[in-house]
C-alpha cells in the first residue's frame, strides 16, 4: 500500500508484501490459516449481470472489493470518517469483529481476516488453528490491543509471506507503494451489512439485511457499494465584464442600493450580494475592464458562475468596439474552459442616445456581437437582452434585466426525493442527542491539569471528537497567553498532533489538515466568546471547557463542517496544506461588519502616557532606527496630538516633555528586566505589561516632587528627578503577577483576533514619523514586502508615477496604473493584500500627485499602521489561499470604492 492508502506507515511497524488479488491464492491462504476447505474465494465478474452472478455459490458470506484508490474515494472516506468517533468496542457481544490496520501493505490480509472471521463464515474456522487463536485473543481486547495481536502473531506473518510471494505477477517488496486497496463487506450477527476496513475509525454499519439476503443480494449490493457525493446548494454568483467606463460598477450598485453612485475606477474589483424578496441571493463580481485586469477573471471563474457582459451604447469607436469584443471572447473561452454555461449580454447607457439614433446603434452593436458569439452558440447558453432604454445610471430596465437573468438561472425542477432524504440524513444528530453525548463525556473526562499533562506526554486514554476539541481549546489557551493568534494556534496544534501520531499511530490517527484544524479552532473560539458574554468578564479558562461545550452543543456534531464546506474542497490537497475559505457559507463571526473603523478613545488619562510609552518602546525594539531618533519623533508626535486634543477638550492634561520622557524611560527599564529571563511568554499588549509590573500611574512620585513634576519648566524640556535617579532596570515580577499578565494576554489576543481598532491619534502620528524616517533609508525603486515602510514608499512612488516599470501600464489612466501595480506586487504579497494597499494609497491620494512622501504620510498617518488590514479583514480571511490567489471582500468592515459628490454623466 502507498502512503496515500495507508494512514499509518511507520518504520517501527511491520510491513508485508502486498497480496495479489487472486482468488486461488487467497483461498490457499485462508485454508492455511485454519478455514475449512468447504469455504473458498471466487471472482465476481459482474455485479449487475444475473447470468454472471449465477456462477457464484450462494449464500455469499462476504464480499471483498479491490480497487485503485482515487481522489474521489479518498475525499469521501475522509469526509465520512470526520463524522465518526474512534471505535472502542470489545467483547463477544459485538456484531462484527474488527481490527485496525497498523501493518503496512496488509490491506489484502485485513480484508480476508474480516471476511472469514465474521458472520456465518466464522463457523468454518477450525478449532485451535491460527485464526481460532487469533480470534480468541482479539475478542476481549480494544482495537489497539487487537492491532498488537496481529503484529505479534508469527504464524500469520509467515502464511501471508508465503502466499504473497506466489501468484501470477512478480511480488513487489514490502516497502513498495501499491495504489490498490481492499474493503470487506460482511453480514454481522445482528443481520446488518457491515463495511470492514482497517484504515477507517471502526466498522461501519451500512443497513439491515433480511435473513434470506446476502452480500450479493440487490439490497446488499445497494447498501455496500453504492456511494454518493452531494454538492451543497449555493446562491447564484456571476461576473460582470465589459470595457472600462461601460457602467459595470454603476449597474452593480444600482441593483444593490437602488441609487446611482460615482465609483473610483482604480481597484478593478467590486463585489456585492443582492438579496431578493423571495430569499434568493445573487452575488456579483464587477471585474475591471482595463487590459491589465482582464486576465484576472480566471480567479473568479468556476463551473457554477454566470457572466453578464455590458456593452456601452456610447462606446462605438471601432477600436473600442473591437476591444470590447476581445473581452467578450476571452470571457466565453474562460467559461468553456471551466464548464460554465450562462452568458447574458446587455446594452447600457441607452439614455444618452436620442430617440432617433437609439434603435440603429443598438442594432449595429447587436449585429457585431451576434457574429462574435456564433461559434459559441452550441456550447454556451447565450442570451442577448436588448432591453429598450436600459440605463444603469437612472435604473431604467435594470431590475427587469436582473429578473430575466434570475429566471434563466432558476432550476426548472426541484431536488428529487432521494437528495432530500440524503440531506435529511446528513443534518446530523439532534441537539438533545448532542447534549447527552456531552453529559457522558464531561462525566468521564479528567480534570484540566491532568488532561493537559496527559496530552503533553501522550498518555491520553481516549482520542475522540470531544477530546480532540478539548485539546484544541487548551492549545489555544496556551498560544493566546503567548500572544499568538488563531492561525499560529493551528500550527502549534498540528505540531502536537504530529508528535502524538508518531508516538502511538494506531490511537492518534488524524492526519494533518490545516483547513479542518482552523475550522474547529474558530468554532471553539466563537463558542468561548459567546459563553463569556453571558457569564464572565474575561476569556474562559481551561476549567470552563465542559460548560462551553454544553452551551454550544453543535460543537459535538463532528459533521458541522458540512454546513460550510463541500467535500470536494475540504478534502482536497490544497485545503489540507493551506487554509481555504468555506465555499458554502461563511464561518460565524464574532461581530457584524460595519462601515467605518473605530479608533481607541482616551478615557483614562492616567494610562495615556504609559500606554504611549509602551508603544514607543515596542517600536524601538523592532525598528532599525536609533533609539534617540525614535524617542525624538515620539515626543514631537505626542506634543502635536496633545495640542489637537486640548483644542476640543480642555480636560486633557497639557503636554509635558518631562512626563513623557519619564514614562518612556520607565517602560524601557521594565522591558530590560524581562530580557534577563528566558520565557516563552511575550507580553506584547499594554494591559498585560501593566499587570505584569503593577503599573498604576503614580510611579513618578518615587522620583519627582509634585511641584517639579507639574512645573512649567518640566513641560518645556526634560527636567531630571529631584528625589532619586531614574532606574535602568527593575527586579523580576512575581509568579502571581506573571499569571495575571498571561490572563491579560489571553484576553487581549482573543480581542485582537475578533477586532482590530485604530490606535490613538498620538500613536498614529508617531508611527507616521517613524515610517518617514525608515523610508529615507530605502532606495526609491526597492520593493521589500517584509518591510512596511518599503511597501508604502514603493506604492506611493509608483502610483504618483515618480518611478515607473515595464510591468506597470498608464495608457488607460489611473485604473490601469493601479491594477498593473497591484499585479506587480501580488507575486510577493498575494492579490488581496496587493489590491488592499493599492486602494488605500489611491484613496488617500484622491487624485493629487504633486505632494511629497512626507506630506502624504503625515496627512494620512493611518497608512503607517501596519495592522490596518485587520481593521477590515480577519486574519483567517487575509491569509487564506483564496486571498492569495484572488481578490476577496472584507469580512469585518466594508471597503468602499464610492466617491462622495454629485453624479456626473
Phi, psi and omega in degrees: 000143176276171179295339178283340182248357178234110185287347188232043176292131182210137180298336182274357181253153178294154177231133181254156173291132180302142184269132178288143179281075186230114185298325179293315179298317181293322178297317177301318182295314183291328176293319180296328181279349175124011177273138180302150178294349179288347182248138181214162176265145181225147173286138173251113186272344178200145176259356184238338182274113183300325181295319179287324177294334182293340179286346184272126175301139180239152003285149174275117187279337178202153177239122180254115183258126176243134186204154174285134180290135178236166178297324180296314179297315180300320178299315179295316182299311182294323179296316181291320179296330181293343180269350188250150173273161177296136180288135182235012186294150174198165179100167186276006177266358180294139177290335176219156175257125185232136175245136170283149181268118174239357178264126182295140177063027183249019185292331175296315177297318180299319178298318179296315179301314180294329181289317188266348184257009182231157178061211182291341180296332183296333181291347179270002181273130185282147181300138176064012176284173179304316181292321180298315178296319181299315181295314182296324177290325188280324188307313183282355185263157173282172183305323179298315179293323179296320178299321179296323179299314179297320182293333189247024176254098185300322182297326179293314180296320182294313180297319180295317181297319180296317181289317183292337181281351180259198177106179184273346181238154179301137181284129176285168177287158181298333183272355183291156174269129179234129188267028177247153180219150180245136174228137181254139170242125183222156178268124182276174179292346179268005181081005180269154173270124185244136171266125185239111184217119183296347179275345184276179180281352180167181176291149183239120179276119185267345179155183183262143173241144175286167182301327183267010180252132176247189186290343178260003175293159179307319180289321179298318178293319181295320180285326189273322188250337182296134177223148173222147176237116182264142171261136181287146177293145182229164170287164175287135178231128182224164177248138174255116180242164178155166178303158170300142180069020177275351177101021182297309182294321178298318178297315181300310185283339171296316178292323184284310188254348182074019180210165180276143176226160173254129187247149173287128181272045190251311192279327178084359179225120169227143179219136178217149174253126183255120179268129180256155184303331181278007178092351180284147178240139175233117177261128182240130175259118175268105184261129185308150185264355181287158188295332181290330183275334190308316180298342184284351180298339177303327182291344186245001183264126171223176187297329185267007181274152171243170186230130171251119179252123183256124175250123178282132180284351178260354183261069191253005174302134184308319179294322180289322177296317178296321177300321179291316180295326176299319180293318178299317180298317178299316181297317181292320177297322179295322179295319177297319181299322183262000179077019177285170193232308195265130174233132178237131181243127182231157183245108186264168176064031176292340179293341181272359178258149176287163180301329183284318186273343185301307183301317182293318181297313180297319181296317180297315179296320180297320180298316179297319181290321179299321178294325181289323186271352185305316180295345183257358190298326182270001182246334180234155174268096186252127178238127172265114181260086182274053183300123183297135173080013184300128177215111178293328182298313183261355176086001182295120177069000182297318182286327177296321177298315181294323177297320179294321178295314180298320180298320179292324184282339183290126179300144181285329183241144177289163178301143182286167185297326181298314180296320179297321180293318179296318179298324178295319178296324186277000178295336177094180183293158176286166180298322181292321176298320179294319179296322178296321176300317182294317179302315180296314181295319179298321182291329185266350188276151178284165178291170189300313184293320178295318180297314182296320178296316180295324178294318182290324182264003174076025182253019177300132181280329181238149176219074179252188184298318180299314181293321179300313178297318181297317178298320178298319179294320180294319177295320177301316179300315180297317182290318178301323179294342178256010177080015180269138180278184186297320181294322176292326175301317180298318178298317179297317182297317180294327174297317177298316182296320177298320179298315181294319182294323177294329181282310181226082187296329182287342178265312182262084190264358180294126175272156183298129180214103189295313183296316180297320180297313180294323179303310183288323177297321178297316180298319179295317181297316179300316179297320180296320180291320178294323176295317179300321184297335183266339189215352186227159176256007177212168181300136185303149179275174177298327180293343182273000187304314183301318180290325178298311182295322180293329179283344180226070187300339179300340178299332182278357175276101185294348177262018182303329182300335182301331180291338188246327186238144166280156179298319184301322180282309189297326184257021172279159179296327179298315181287333177291322186266340182228171173270121178250142178287152176300147179252358178258313174202155182294155174294153179298140179253161184272330176219157184286154176293133177238167189273335186228142178291149178263155178237138179301132178256141180281106179253345180230100185290344175297324182272349189301308183289315176300321180295315179296318179298322178299317178298320181296314181295319177301320181290323179297329181284331184261341183270153176274358180283156177294146182301320181299319178293321179296315181296320179300314178296323180296315181295320179294319179295319180295318180298314180297316180295319180297319179297320178294317180296317182292336178294333180249348182213102184289348179284347178292126180301146180293159179292136176224116181295326179296312182296317181296314182292325177304312184291325176297318180292318181295313180297322178296320179294320176300316182297320179298327180295333179283338183292338182279350182244130177276120183213145176287334184288136176237111185272082189265008175242150182296321182300317179292317180298319179297317179293323183299319184251006177062038181292126181238359178093349181260008184302332182298334184295338179285341186242333184236147166282156182297323181296319178289317182302321185257011184288158177297321180299321180292333177289321188284323183206168182288131178245131180295153178300147178253004176252305177203158185295155176290144182280160173260340183200155179241168174291156178294143178290160180287166179296324179299319179291325177297317179298319179295319180294321178297319177301318178294323178296319179300313179298315183293318180294319177298316179298319182294328180287342179258329183214142170229112180262158177291144177293168175301161186300322181294327177293318180295318178299319179295313179299322179296317180297318179295317180298321178298316179294319180295324181295331180294340181269358187251131174302143186302326186268359186281137173237115178226100187291348176286345179248121180296319180299320179296317181297311182294318179298315180300312182295319179300313181294321179293312188282343172262004177062026174286332171231154182226163180211152176296339181281342182256152184232139177236008187291342177243026171089197185299324182299314180293319179298314181296315182295314182291328176294317178299318179295327181296321183264350184297334181295339178258322187261339193093157189289317182296315179297319179297313182294325180298309184289326175298317180296317181300317180293316181296316179296320179293325178292322178050040177089347180274125181236008185259005181270158176280164179299320180297317177298318183298312183290318179296328178278348180222059187298339180299334180293342178281349181278106187296334181267017178306321179304328184281355168291330185252326185244142169287152178303324180298315181290317183300324184256015180284161179293330177293321178290332178287316188269344181212186178260128177239147182280154181296153178247359179252305179221147184289139170259112184264137173253014182273133179262131177288150180131178183287148177277133178243144176282000000 
